[in-house]
Amino acid sequence: MSIAVVILNWNGKELLQKFMPSVLKHSAEATIYVADNASTDDSIAFLNATYPTVTILRNSENAGYARGYNLALSKLSEEILVLLNSDVEVTPNWLAPLTQAFGDDEKLVAAQPKIRDFNNKSYFEYAGAAGGFLDSLGYPFCRGRIFDTVEEDTGQYDEDAEIFWASGACLVVRNSSFKEAGGFDEDFFSHQEEIDLCWRLKAAGGKIKFLANSVVYHVGGATLKSTNPKKTFYNFRNSLLLLFKNVKGSKVYRLILQRMILDAIAATRFLIQGKPQHFLAVLKAHFSFYSLLPKFRKKRKTHRSSVYYYKIKSIVWAYFISNKRTFNNL
């Protein structure tokens, strides 16, 4: 099967210097692309001078993750697309299990490898770990990571498994399925657009899997750190948009109300912790959500789905009240 590895870049020369060597060394069977979001540093000049075999796909603006990838991937014809963050180190033979899985199962539409922490390599990495799920209120969590509890990889998830969403840090998707689903929702801009895509792919009857024999190491937060209020804004707003767009029936309004209450508690917690900018980010997230409701009502008619959540109703309750800190204890 033909494979494209596509790295989204915005002013990421240092990351390209650090991680491009492993990608080129261990991805001989793939064509390597860099999708550039109108960088203003010299990362493109660096690539042209140092890695002339890498094809650069230029976007005319910093279009974020969602539109940035949509623009770039629209130009590609390879059967399998690997959307790889610029802060990921890949390992020998990382592509073989991925491509074999897609060749073996025509219903497989998306997948992710095992994602470990680049800075603490025996541990899973926050953004994806061993595959993603949602609870009934739209809170994402992973095998290997629930909220801020990240597990050491002791082999507890060393089997392939069907999951609800695959991490955007290293998202492997069938090109035809990606385009049939309409690509990423560009209103998300950044954060959780991969969950929205996976939800739509599953609703269309596709499978999404974690593939344990492929391993990558992710730095995490290299583009937008967790301390940045913008990250808080996108996480809170996009989580609400995700629910409203995809949950079928009137129950979505009850879920949104419950989320608003929990978000208010989270915002108050930010204030108590002396993080007023994050408190304001939650407020701005809600106002932005309200402003997008008319647009997303139209999307609901097309995308709402009965495909829904993992067995746990509230990961907040399980984690903070029942003290269940790992996936295998849920």
N, C-alpha and C positions, 0 to 999 in steps of 0.2 A: 504494500500500500504506500502511496506517496504521502510524505509528511512535511509539514511546514512548522518550524519553530519560530514564533513571532514574539519579539521582545518590544514592549512599549517603552519609549524613552522620552523624558523631558528633562533637559539639563542634567543628564546623568552620566557625564563622562567618567567620574570616579568609579561608579558602579560598573560601567562597561569595561573599564580597565581591569577591575578586580574579577569579574565573573564571566566575561566573554571567553577567556581561554578555556574554561572547563566546558562551556557549551560547544565550542568548536572541536575540542578534543574528543568529546564523548557522544557527538551527534552526527557522525559521518553519513548516516542514512537519510538525513533530513536536509532540506534547504533552510538556511538561516536568514531571517528577515529582522530588521529593526524598524518598527513603526515609530516615526519621530513626530512628536506633538509640538512642532515649531520651536525647537530648542533655541535658546539664545546664547548658550555656551558654545564651546568648540567640540562638542561630542561628535558631531557629524564629520568634521574635518579629521578628528582622531580616528574614527572608523574607516574613512576613506584611505587614510595613510597606513593604518595598521592592519586592518582586516578587509582588504578589497574584495574578498569573496562574499562578504555579507551584503545582501541587497537591502537598500534603504527605501522605505515607503514613507514619503513626506506628507504630513498633514499641514494645512495652512494655518492652523490655530492650535492652542492647547485645548484639545477637545475632551480632556478627561479620559478615564478608562473606557467608558461605554462607547461614546462616539469615536474616540481615538481608534479603538479596535474595529468598530463597524466600518469606518472609512478604509482602514488598511486591509481587513479581511475580505472586503468586497472585491478586491483586485486579485485574490488568490484562488487557484483551482485545485490545490492539493486535497486529497481525500480526508486527511486527518490534520487538524490544526492544533498546535500546542501553544497556548497563550502563557508565556513564561515571564514572570516579573524580572526586572533587571537586577534584583538583589538576591538571585537564586544561584546556588552552586549545584550543578548536576553531577551525577556519579556514573562510573562505567556501566554500560548496558541498561541505562535508565529507560531508553525508548522501546526496547524490545518487548517487555511485558505489556506495554501500553498498546503498541500496534498489533501484537498478537491477539489481545483481547478484542479489539475492534474487528479483526479479521475473522475471529471465531464466532462472534455473536452479532448478527446484523441489527438486533434490537438495541445494542449498546450505543448510546448517543453521546455520552459524556463520561469522563472519568478523571481521577486524580491519583498521583503517586502518594507514597508515604512522605509527609513533610516534617522534617526535623529542624531543630533550631541551629542555625549556623554558628551561633556563639556559645552553644551548650549542646554539643552534638549527640549526647545520649538522650536528650529530651525531645518531645514533640514540639512543633512550633505552633503558636497561637492561631494563626490564620489558616486553618485547614486540618492540621494534625493527621488523623486517620479517617477523615471523611465527615461530612456535615449533616446535621439534622435541624429541625425546628420543633419547638413546642407549640401548643395550641394558641399561644399569644404572639407567635412570630419571633420569639427569641431564638437566635441561632446558637448551637453548641456543637461540639465535635466528639468523636471517639478520641480520647486523649487530651481533651481540653474543654472544661466547663467553666465559664466566666474566667477568673484569673488563675484557676488551678490547672496547671499544665503537668501532665504525667511524664515520668521517665519511660522510655521505650524499653520494656523488658520482654518484648515479644507477645504481649497480651492482645495485640491486634494484627498478628502476622498471618491473617487469612484474608483473601479477597472478600469483599462484602458489598451488597447493594446499599446505597446511601441516598439521602434526599438531595444534597447539593455538594458539588465539587468546588474546591477552593479556587478563587481567581488568581492566587499566587502561582498556580500551575494547573491550568484548566485545559484538559484535552477534550476536544469536541469534534464530532463528525461534521465536515464542512456542509454537506447537504442538509443535515438536521439543523445546524445553526442558521442557515439562510431560510429554511422553511419556517422556522420559528420567528423570523424577523430580526434576528440578532439581539443585541443588548438594547434595553430600554434607555434611550439617551437622557430621559428626564431624571434618571438616577445620578448621572454624571460620574459618581465614584462611590463605591461601597454598596454591597449587597445586590448589585446588578447581576452578579453571577448566580445568586440564589433565585432571583426572579426568572432568569433564563432557565435554570434547572427545573424550576416549578413548571414552566410552560412545556419544557421537553418531556417531563414525566406525565403531564396531563395529556400529551399527545400519544402516550403509550410507550415512551422510550425508557430504557434502563440507564441508571447512573451508578458507577461503581468506584470503590476504592480498590486499588491494585497494589498489594503489599510488597511485591518483588521489585517495584520501581521506587527509588529513594532519591530525594533531593533535600538540600539544606537551604532554608530561607532566613534571611536576616530579619525581615519584618519591620514595618514602620520606617523604612528608609525614605519613602516618598512623602508620607504624612504621618508623623509620630502621634502616639496615643495622647501625648500632652497637648496637642494642637486642638483648639476648640473647633476648628473646621471638621476634624474627624468626628467629634461628638455630634456636631450638627448633622452630618451626613448619615451617621449611624442611626440617630433617633428619627430623623425625617424619613429616611428610606425604609426603615423597618415598618413604619406606619403605611407608607405607600405600597409596600410589598403585600401587606395584609389586605388593604382596601382593594387592590387590583385583582388579587388572586383568590380570595376566599369566597366561595359560592354562598348565595342566600343572604337573608337579613341578619343572620348571626354575626356578620362582620361588624355591624354597628355596636353590638354588645362587646365584641372583642376590642374594638377601638376605644370604647369607653373605659374598659378595664386597663388598657395600655396607658391611657391618659392619666389615670390615677397612679399607676406605677411609675410613669415618667415624671409626675409631679414629685413623688417621693425621691426619685433619683436626682432631680434638680435641686431639691432641698438639701440632699446629702452633699451635693457639690458645694452649695453655699456654706454649709457647716464645716466642710473641709478647707474652706478658704480658696475656692476655685470659682470666683464670680463669672469669669469668662465662659466657663463650661455651663454654669447655670443659665447664662444668657443664650448660649448655643442651643440648649434644650427649648427655650422659649421661641427662639427664631425657627427652630426645626418645626415646631407645631404651627406657627404662622405660615411657614412655607408650605406645609402639608395642606392647610386649609385653602391656600391660594391655588393649589394644584387639583383640588377636588373636582371641579367641573371637567377638567381634561381627563382625569382618571376615571370618572364615571363612564365616559365613553369607552375607555380601555376595559372596564369591568365587563361590558357587554360581550367583549371578544374573548377575554382571558380568564374569567372566573372559573374555578375548578373545584371539583369534589376531592381531588387529590390533596391530601393535607399532611398532617403532622406525625411525628414519632409517637410512641406509646405514652410518653409523659405529657400530662396536661400543662403543668407549670414547672419549668426548670428553675424558676425563681424560688418556688416553694420547696422543691426537692433539695436545692443547694443550700439555701439560707435557713430554712426551718427544719428540714429532715436531715440536714448535714450529709447529703449524698454528693460527694465531691468528684467521683469518677463515673464514667459511662457504664462500666460493668456493674456498678452498684444501683443503677436506676431501676 
